[in-house]
């Protein structure tokens, strides 16, 4: 029971568990953004194909997805969004570990897709969420007594 209650009898904040489930929510949001916007960007913003087009489209999708995910800044605890974006690489690491359980051809494809679709949301999301967090909070780091 000490996992959820302090010595004084107060409930502990399960921040790690909250951030993990918010990470899963972010994965759903970014997956939805990729599903909705990939075809639209490919049709209306052709850049000649190739890797550069993929990365630019992923960057634009990451910006839109991050904007949607930053709606969670409306929650009372402002730490949830930046902490969740900071722990988002855990999902990527889980996918990489799962990729090494596959045969070589499928492993290469899974690693390519994993890095293509997760690196930009991690980079853009962390940059935006930490900037917003520091702007919202006058004293962003919690004090320890």
C-alpha positions, 0 to 999 in steps of 0.5 A: 500500500506504500506504493499509493499512500504516503506515511502521512496517509495522503494519496501519492500522485502516480505521475509515471502511470499517468504519463504512460497512459497519456503517451498511449493517448498521444500515440493514438492522436499522432496515428490519427493525424498520420492516417488523416493527413498523409494522403492530403499532404501527398496530394496537395503538397507534392515535393517531388517524392523521396525522403525529404518529402516524407520528413517534411510531411512528418514534421507538419503532421507532428506540428498538428498532432502536438497542437492537439496534444497540448490541449491537455495543458488545460488540466490542473497539473501542467506537468503532464504534457511535457513529462509525457512527451519526455517519456514518449521515447519509451514507446519508440524503444518498445517498438525497436525491441519488438522489431528485433523479434522479427525476421530481417526483412520485416525488422528493417521495415518496422525500424524504418516505419518506427523511426519515420513516424516517432522521431518528429513527434518526439522532437516537435512535441518536446520542444513545444511542450517544454516551451509552453510549460516554462511559459505557463509556470512561473516556478516550473520546477516543484520544490522539495521540502 
